């Protein structure tokens, strides 16, 4: 039987890249029945909410979703749909594999790391208030439950994927309570459950310097929410940018796989968008649901396509003169 998977096309270029990913996944032979759902600025116009309750309920029921990019206003307007999804569905682990791809020019070689980011706490808890006019505060939340479960996820991921080291980025020299708790939990989980997996820690500013000096030294990198958001984009820049890396948000009962780039409204509808990131996220999704042969088939296909460097088949952001449809068909 076909497995029902939720599909959130999103905003801007989202519907284009979502259609592309859907076509490629279908061509791989995966037995999937798509349930298309609204979210983002487009949903606000049609459903009166950026994250309609029907979307949440459908993902809770079907357990897995593939999501295109959605718009988040800066400094005003509605709150982040991505943050809302993570909180409502308790998707506490953000996972972003970062590796060099054939034919994608980069300053670095031999990059093959995974950023594991705590996805529900920290400053992204969104607890802010104005104390007096001109003075605001934001509260950084860290719980033992949240810190332990993301550390446990990182070590389990490392073991299942044959990885050998978990490195924690932190700022416990300054934030001794919150980041201190994060470190304490990581150490305890490593001691109890991390046999055979190396473990080390870096203050985040030093960690960022080491990343740009030699990213090949890193394997699994574990960090809290804000650090993970920033560093995962930095790592994407090591291999060619957000257009060539996938992403996933994992919880105990649900998982949402997504393109981590923006909605790029300036190129929407122009057949210029690169669908690779969402296709790669679709590969992560297929592996998650056990469709590993189909996942491998797609991965082999896009690796071959990128290595061939045929400009007529590649989008402009990766050196081609083709478009979304040409890339998809190739």
C-alpha positions as CSV (number, residue, x, y, z in Angstrom):
1,X,0.0,0.0,0.0
2,X,1.1,3.6,-0.7
3,X,2.1,5.5,2.4
4,X,0.4,8.8,2.9
5,X,2.9,11.7,3.2
6,X,1.9,15.3,3.9
7,X,3.2,17.9,1.4
8,X,3.4,21.6,2.3
9,X,4.4,23.5,-0.9
10,X,5.0,26.7,1.0
11,X,5.5,30.2,-0.5
12,X,7.4,31.9,-3.3
13,X,9.4,29.2,-5.1
14,X,8.0,26.6,-2.8
15,X,5.2,25.2,-5.1
16,X,7.8,24.9,-7.9
17,X,10.4,23.0,-6.0
18,X,7.7,20.9,-4.2
19,X,6.3,19.9,-7.6
20,X,9.8,19.0,-8.7
21,X,10.6,16.9,-5.7
22,X,7.2,15.2,-6.0
23,X,7.9,14.2,-9.6
24,X,11.4,12.9,-8.8
25,X,10.2,10.9,-5.9
26,X,7.4,9.4,-8.0
27,X,9.8,8.5,-10.7
28,X,12.0,6.6,-8.2
29,X,9.2,4.1,-7.7
30,X,8.4,5.1,-4.1
31,X,4.9,4.1,-3.1
32,X,3.6,7.4,-1.8
33,X,0.2,9.1,-1.7
34,X,0.6,12.8,-1.2
35,X,-1.7,14.9,1.1
36,X,-1.2,18.5,0.1
37,X,-1.6,21.0,3.0
38,X,-1.5,24.8,3.4
39,X,1.1,26.8,5.5
40,X,2.8,30.1,5.2
41,X,1.8,33.5,3.8
42,X,-0.3,31.8,1.1
43,X,-2.3,30.0,3.8
44,X,-2.9,33.3,5.6
45,X,-4.8,34.5,2.5
46,X,-6.8,31.4,2.0
47,X,-7.3,30.0,5.5
48,X,-6.9,33.0,7.8
49,X,-3.8,31.4,9.5
50,X,-0.2,30.8,8.6
51,X,-0.3,27.4,10.2
52,X,-3.9,26.1,9.9
53,X,-5.0,23.5,12.5
54,X,-5.9,21.1,9.7
55,X,-2.2,21.1,8.7
56,X,-1.1,20.3,12.2
57,X,-3.7,17.6,12.6
58,X,-2.8,15.9,9.3
59,X,0.9,15.7,10.1
60,X,0.1,14.3,13.6
61,X,-2.0,11.7,11.9
62,X,0.2,10.7,9.0
63,X,3.5,11.3,11.0
64,X,5.7,12.5,8.0
65,X,5.7,15.6,5.9
66,X,7.8,17.2,3.2
67,X,7.8,21.0,3.3
68,X,8.9,23.7,0.9
69,X,10.2,27.1,2.0
70,X,7.8,29.5,3.8
71,X,8.0,33.2,4.3
72,X,8.8,34.7,7.7
73,X,8.7,38.5,8.1
74,X,11.6,40.2,9.7
75,X,10.9,42.2,12.9
76,X,7.2,42.3,12.5
77,X,4.2,40.4,11.2
78,X,3.3,36.8,11.9
79,X,5.6,34.4,13.8
80,X,7.7,31.8,12.1
81,X,5.8,28.9,10.7
82,X,8.9,26.7,11.1
83,X,9.1,27.5,14.8
84,X,5.4,26.9,15.2
85,X,5.6,23.4,13.5
86,X,8.6,22.4,15.7
87,X,6.8,23.4,18.9
88,X,3.4,22.0,18.1
89,X,4.8,18.7,16.9
90,X,7.7,18.6,19.4
91,X,10.3,18.2,16.6
92,X,13.2,18.6,18.9
93,X,16.0,17.4,16.6
94,X,17.0,19.5,13.6
95,X,19.3,17.4,11.4
96,X,21.3,18.9,8.5
97,X,23.9,16.7,6.7
98,X,26.5,18.8,4.9
99,X,28.8,17.3,2.3
100,X,30.6,18.1,-0.9
101,X,28.6,17.3,-4.0
102,X,30.1,16.3,-7.4
103,X,30.5,19.3,-9.7
104,X,29.6,21.9,-7.0
105,X,32.5,24.3,-6.6
106,X,33.6,25.0,-3.1
107,X,36.6,26.3,-1.2
108,X,36.8,23.1,0.7
109,X,37.2,19.4,0.0
110,X,36.3,16.3,2.1
111,X,33.5,18.0,4.0
112,X,31.1,15.4,5.4
113,X,29.5,16.4,8.6
114,X,26.1,16.6,10.3
115,X,24.8,19.4,12.4
116,X,22.4,18.2,15.1
117,X,20.5,21.2,16.6
118,X,18.2,21.3,19.6
119,X,15.0,22.6,18.0
120,X,12.5,23.7,20.7
121,X,14.3,25.6,23.5
122,X,16.9,28.3,23.9
123,X,16.2,31.9,22.8
124,X,13.9,30.5,20.2
125,X,11.4,29.8,23.0
126,X,10.3,33.4,22.1
127,X,9.9,34.7,25.6
128,X,10.5,38.4,25.2
129,X,9.2,41.5,26.9
130,X,9.8,45.2,27.1
131,X,10.9,46.1,30.7
132,X,10.7,49.8,30.2
133,X,10.6,51.8,26.9
134,X,13.8,51.2,25.0
135,X,14.8,48.1,27.1
136,X,13.8,44.6,26.1
137,X,14.8,41.2,27.3
138,X,14.8,37.7,25.9
139,X,14.9,34.6,28.0
140,X,17.0,31.6,27.1
141,X,15.3,28.4,28.2
142,X,17.2,25.1,28.8
143,X,15.7,22.1,30.5
144,X,17.3,18.8,31.5
145,X,14.8,16.9,29.4
146,X,15.5,19.0,26.3
147,X,19.3,18.8,26.7
148,X,19.3,15.1,27.4
149,X,17.1,14.0,24.6
150,X,19.0,16.0,21.9
151,X,22.3,14.6,23.2
152,X,20.9,11.1,23.2
153,X,19.6,11.7,19.6
154,X,23.1,12.8,18.5
155,X,24.8,9.7,19.8
156,X,22.2,7.4,18.5
157,X,22.4,9.1,15.1
158,X,26.2,8.7,15.1
159,X,26.0,5.0,15.9
160,X,23.3,4.2,13.4
161,X,25.1,6.2,10.6
162,X,28.5,4.8,11.3
163,X,29.9,8.1,12.5
164,X,32.7,8.3,15.0
165,X,32.7,11.6,16.8
166,X,30.3,14.0,18.4
167,X,31.5,17.5,19.1
168,X,29.5,19.9,21.2
169,X,29.7,23.7,20.5
170,X,28.8,25.8,23.5
171,X,29.4,29.0,25.4
172,X,29.4,27.6,28.9
173,X,32.3,29.9,29.8
174,X,29.8,32.8,29.8
175,X,26.4,31.1,30.1
176,X,27.3,28.8,32.9
177,X,23.8,27.7,33.8
178,X,22.1,27.2,30.4
179,X,25.0,26.0,28.3
180,X,26.5,24.4,31.4
181,X,23.4,22.2,31.7
182,X,23.7,21.4,27.9
183,X,27.3,20.3,28.4
184,X,26.5,18.3,31.6
185,X,23.8,16.4,29.8
186,X,26.0,15.7,26.8
187,X,28.8,14.3,29.0
188,X,26.4,12.1,31.0
189,X,24.8,10.7,27.8
190,X,28.2,10.0,26.3
191,X,29.4,8.2,29.5
192,X,26.2,6.1,29.6
193,X,25.4,5.5,26.0
194,X,28.4,6.7,23.8
195,X,30.7,3.7,24.0
196,X,32.9,3.6,20.9
197,X,32.1,7.2,19.9
198,X,34.6,9.9,20.5
199,X,33.5,13.0,22.2
200,X,34.9,16.5,22.5
201,X,33.8,20.1,23.2
202,X,34.6,23.5,21.7
203,X,33.6,27.0,22.7
204,X,31.5,28.1,19.8
205,X,33.6,31.0,18.7
206,X,36.6,28.7,18.5
207,X,34.4,26.0,16.9
208,X,33.5,28.4,14.1
209,X,37.1,29.3,13.5
210,X,38.0,25.6,13.3
211,X,35.2,24.9,10.9
212,X,36.5,27.4,8.4
213,X,40.1,26.3,8.9
214,X,39.4,22.6,8.3
215,X,35.8,21.4,8.2
216,X,36.9,17.9,7.4
217,X,37.9,17.3,11.0
218,X,34.2,17.4,12.1
219,X,31.7,14.5,12.1
220,X,28.6,15.1,14.1
221,X,28.3,18.6,15.6
222,X,25.8,19.0,18.5
223,X,24.5,22.4,19.8
224,X,21.6,24.3,21.2
225,X,19.0,26.1,19.1
226,X,20.4,29.5,18.2
227,X,23.9,28.3,17.7
228,X,22.7,25.4,15.5
229,X,20.6,27.8,13.4
230,X,23.6,30.0,12.6
231,X,26.3,27.3,12.3
232,X,24.2,25.1,10.1
233,X,24.0,27.9,7.5
234,X,27.7,28.5,7.9
235,X,28.3,24.9,7.2
236,X,26.1,25.0,4.1
237,X,28.4,27.8,2.8
238,X,31.3,25.4,3.1
239,X,29.9,23.2,0.3
240,X,28.0,25.7,-2.0
241,X,25.2,27.2,0.0
242,X,21.7,26.5,1.2
243,X,20.6,25.3,-2.3
244,X,22.6,22.1,-2.0
245,X,21.9,20.9,1.5
246,X,18.8,19.1,2.9
247,X,17.2,19.4,6.3
248,X,15.0,17.4,8.7
249,X,13.1,18.1,11.9
250,X,12.6,14.9,14.0
251,X,10.5,14.2,17.0
252,X,9.5,11.0,18.8
253,X,6.2,10.6,16.8
254,X,6.5,13.0,13.7
255,X,9.1,14.2,11.2
256,X,9.1,17.1,8.8
257,X,11.7,17.2,6.0
258,X,12.3,20.6,4.5
259,X,14.4,22.7,2.2
260,X,16.2,25.1,4.5
261,X,16.6,27.9,2.0
262,X,14.2,30.9,1.7
263,X,11.1,31.3,-0.4
264,X,12.9,33.6,-2.9
265,X,9.8,35.5,-4.1
266,X,11.9,37.5,-6.5
267,X,12.4,34.5,-8.7
268,X,9.1,32.7,-8.1
269,X,7.3,31.6,-11.2
270,X,10.3,32.2,-13.5
271,X,11.6,28.6,-13.7
272,X,14.8,29.6,-12.1
273,X,14.6,27.9,-8.7
274,X,16.9,25.0,-7.9
275,X,14.9,22.1,-6.5
276,X,17.9,20.1,-5.4
277,X,17.7,20.9,-1.6
278,X,14.1,19.7,-1.4
279,X,14.9,16.7,-3.5
280,X,17.7,15.9,-1.1
281,X,15.4,16.4,1.8
282,X,13.0,14.0,0.1
283,X,15.9,11.4,0.0
284,X,16.2,11.8,3.8
285,X,12.5,11.3,4.1
286,X,12.5,8.1,2.0
287,X,15.3,6.7,4.2
288,X,13.3,7.6,7.3
289,X,10.2,5.6,6.0
290,X,12.3,2.7,4.9
291,X,12.2,3.4,1.1
292,X,16.0,3.1,1.0
293,X,16.3,1.7,-2.6
294,X,14.3,4.6,-4.0
295,X,16.4,7.0,-1.9
296,X,19.6,5.6,-3.3
297,X,18.3,5.7,-6.8
298,X,17.6,9.5,-6.5
299,X,20.9,10.2,-4.8
300,X,22.8,8.4,-7.6
301,X,20.8,10.3,-10.2
302,X,21.5,13.8,-8.8
303,X,25.2,13.0,-8.1
304,X,25.5,11.8,-11.7
305,X,23.7,14.9,-13.0
306,X,25.9,17.3,-11.0
307,X,29.1,15.5,-12.0
308,X,28.2,15.7,-15.7
309,X,28.1,19.6,-15.5
310,X,25.8,19.9,-18.5
311,X,24.8,23.6,-18.3
312,X,21.6,23.1,-20.1
313,X,20.4,20.8,-17.2
314,X,21.6,22.9,-14.3
315,X,20.0,26.0,-12.7
316,X,21.8,29.3,-12.7
317,X,22.8,29.2,-9.0
318,X,25.0,26.2,-9.7
319,X,26.5,27.4,-12.9
320,X,23.9,26.4,-15.5
321,X,21.6,28.0,-17.9
322,X,18.7,25.7,-17.5
323,X,15.7,26.0,-15.1
324,X,13.7,24.1,-12.6
325,X,11.9,21.9,-15.2
326,X,15.2,21.1,-17.0
327,X,16.9,20.0,-13.8
328,X,13.9,18.0,-12.7
329,X,13.7,16.1,-16.0
330,X,17.4,15.5,-16.2
